[in-house]
Amino acid sequence: MKFSVIIPVYKNESSIPRLLQTLTDMNRQLDGELEVVFVVDGSPDQSFALLRAALRAMDVPAQLLAHSRNFGSFPAIRTGLAAARGDFFGVMAADLQEPPELLVEFFRSLDGDECDVAIGTRASRSDPYFSRMASGMFWWLYRRLVIPEMPAGGVDVFGCNRVFRDQLLQLEESRSSLIALIFWLGFRRKLVSYGRRVRQEGKTAWTFRKKVDYMMDSIFAFTDYPIRLLTKIGIAGFLLSSILGGIVLVGRLSNSIDVPGYATVMIVIMFFGTLNLFGLGLVGTYAWRAYENSKKRPLAVISVRQKNSIQSYAE
């Protein structure tokens, strides 16, 4: 098998018959060189039973793995990538909202050595208005706080070659963002735009709470922006409190303020309150650096290694 497609499965029993037919068509387009890796991520429905029953009748080489509980779609993708046996790898959603032609284009670009990782970017989506609005806000914040080069429509699927896959699997971080790691690794990227389809079966498990958790993981694992913001607020507040403190002091000395203790209380609160924010920012900066070292990400990643054929021998 040259191409491996990884499919996380969670509450997708209603879309499985259409998914199996789609995979058969994809295998035909890829000249019979497709392998499928299903990863059932603790799904409470009959997804695992349906796939296990269909596995024997499939004319496409396939693996079926099941997590002991629901760990999330990104751990499921990592499990599938580790088990896949192809030369090129692609991730596909079981609900088929991303067109299968997108994966075929990924594989052809990777096989043609056009890139090391192909990333699907949404040019349009047919979701309800409030879902589109929430998604747009989510990815706007993601681009603003985490990955500036993130496509405006976000990323749900990607494909990669073996070198990229191996490097990605070496980054073992439990509370992190797989998508952000893809951009952090670098390599040669190709963005492929597509139109997201309407979900035909079932209901999405990508709830608002999961989106918020994912955003928090992405922020705290990839940027010290909140710490830097705290430090900036502390510096700005310190300068402002110094000015206001001077005004209060002048008012007290000129008898414009005759309330006993008012000047002292105001100066102390403003000065030490903002100084406390600044101190927290400094402490947070050191804590962030220690946290960065604890993740043990490589200082650099080699994407290409070549040698010439000349050999030297010691006399």
Helices and strands as residue ranges (DSSP letters): E 3-9, G 13-15, H 16-29, E 34-40, H 47-55, E 62-66, H 73-83, E 88-91, H 100-111, E 117-125, H 129-145, E 155-161, H 162-170, H 178-185, E 189-196, H 208-222, H 225-253, H 262-295
